[in-house]
């Protein structure tokens, strides 16, 4: 094959290369015409089909009469070969100029001690937080803020798509950028894991069997022992006496949510961080509206670098018997509007609820309308009376307020036990 284009890179002093592909796996994929060598910018181009196939199926690609059109943007996409490169920051969504600066910051950080940001993701998030420019709500100049921060036109167009205006204006530009970096980083992590799995699989094949046995094993090994999220697309069968709730997110966050049998293992991976609508602690937010959940899942996909990025819906059917045993507090508009206003205004600002709302603070489950305004907007309000119906998310085409079911930590273990077999991915 001549010179090896995938020789492991030499890391900066005190740092690491954090390669996206294992070098052995990259060489094998290159042999099959499924990946290009790193270009001068630090990117490789990878077959979309290759990343959609099971870890053990590259042999099927060899048998294909014509190799994949690796240069065709419809059949392939670009990925940074190393996270310790300017290409990585371009992947996250920065312009080449800012990406070069952040790469320099990353290289310098390796020699600045344990307190300094040590990964590209940390460097990117820290940079955005320091930027003065930001946008919030529909009246701010989002485009100027994008340009001031140094965000690529590609990501700017994705985030400014009018299709997602209703979701975008519920948070600040900085919030969505930091969230987007996380989505793109998780996509890279998934690619890295699969690359190592492919290398290990090939090593085991070579150690155990000859060529004929390898071909036989390839066919059976395509069936993963771990649940394949893409195969769980069917609508859940509604169990009698259960309430169906939804949550939309990128698929990578659902790792370790279910065990190998498809049973709920731990709700921890999909917890929502503070501050949120109804509590000053981490909690689990679901909605009865599948449409609302889909909006948030599609918004996550919209901001991913890879158009094939997986997003999903988590469907959780909660037994009515469990709900009846929990302390549930409900906000009913319009008569509970005052309590809803004060709760959201206080919690979104990071405060503690007053004693007059102790029944809300001590609840296991809180049900009420979703607030569609970002924390920064609410922080500018001098009192909770300024928060009103105009700040509530409305389900498009219905005029109804979108409601959320918020499960607090006090009921986590009971919820996991009761829903062990009634959580599914779609």
Order of alpha helices (4+ residues) and beta strands (2+ residues): alpha-beta-alpha-alpha-beta-alpha-alpha-alpha-alpha-alpha-alpha-alpha-alpha-beta-beta-alpha-beta-alpha-beta-alpha-alpha-beta-alpha-beta-alpha-beta
